[in-house]
Amino acid sequence: MTRALIPYYVSRAILSALAGLIVTLGGLPWWVGLLTGLLTFGGFLWYAHSGFYLVDTSTPLTPLRRDERGRAIRDRAVVAAVVVGGLVYGVLSLTELALPLLPAAGAWALLAGVITYFVASNWLYAKR
């Protein structure tokens, strides 16, 4: 951890605490809120130290910047996530018509899209 990133850490700790609080106020147990906050803060720390981003300390609250390669990777990962999420939603919606066993097709499609985004972006970053 570098001293120049302390404002970033503090701001992201506040955002992570708010995310955990929102989850808890939403009716989930306190430990789910705590886990949400910790995982969110861990994600912020990982992004700051992953090497995927350029660190520009001239803007202390938002120091992470993408270069041209990072923007291209983000764009490709978003396309993959939207395609996979749409396909999962379509298949589950059709499945619901025949077998009303899966009542949350949208939630599963969103989860598939988010997982696809992170897997695709990390895989593309690993390909050098």
N, C-alpha and C positions, 0 to 999 in steps of 0.2 A: 504494500500500500504506500502510495506516495503522498506527500504532504499537499501537493497541488490538487489532488482529487478529494480532499476532505469535504469541500462544499457539495460535491457530487454525492459522496457517501451519505452525508446528513440529509440531503434532499430525498435521496432514494430510500433511506430508512423511514422517513416520514411517509412517503408514498406507500411503502410496504406495510407500515403499521395501519394506515388508512384502509388498505386492501383487506387486511386481516379483520379490522373492525367492521367493515361492510359485510364480510362473510358471516361474522358472528351476529351482527344485528339482523342479518337475513334469516336467522333462525337455526343456523348450524351450531354444533357444540363449540365451546371456547377453544378446544384443542385443534379443531379444523381451522379456525381463524388464526391461531398461532402458527400452525403449519403453513397456511397460505402466506402469511407475512414473512416467515423465514425463507420459504421457497422463492418468493418474489424478490426478496433482498439478495438471496444467493444468485438468482438470475442476473440481477443488476451488477453484482460483483464479477460474475463470470464474463458478462459482456465487456466490462471495463478492462479485464485482464486477459481476454481470449486471444487478442491479436487480430481480431476480425475488423477492428475499427481503428482509425487514427485518433489520437488523443490531442485535442487542441485546448490547452489550459487558458486561453484568452477568454473563454466563456465558461466560468467555473461550474455553473449548474447544468450545462449541457455540453460536456467536452468531447463526446464521441461523434466522430464524423466518418462517413463512408467515402472511400475512393471510388473510382470508376468501376473497378472490378467488384467491389462490394455492392454497388447499386445494380450491376448486372446480375449478380447472384441473388439479391433480394427479389428482383423482378422475375427471374426464372422460378424461384421457390414459391412466390405468390401465385404464379400461373399454375404450377403443379398442385398447390393447395386448393385452389378454386376448382380445378378439374376433378380432383379426387373427392373433395367435399360434395360437389354437384353429382358425381356418379353415385356416391354412397347414398345421398339423399334420394336420388331417383330410384335406385334399387330398393331401398327400404320403404319408400312410398308405395311402390308396386307390390312389395311383399306384404305391406299392411292391408292392402285390398284383399289379398287371398287369405292371409293368416293374421288376424288382429292380435299379434303377440308383442309387437314392438311399438309402443305408443309414442316413443320419442325419436322419430327419424331425424328431426332437425338437430337435436342435441348430439346424436351420434355422428351426423354429417359434419357438424362444427368441430367435434373432437377429432375426427379423421383429418379434416383440413388443417387444424393446428399442428397435429403430430406430423403430417406431411410437410408442412412449412419448415419445422425445425429439423426434421431428418434431411430434407432436400438441401436446406441452406448449409447445414454442417457438412454434408457429403460434398457439396460443391466447393466449400472452403477448403476441405481436405485435399481436393484434387488441385494440385499446383501445376 
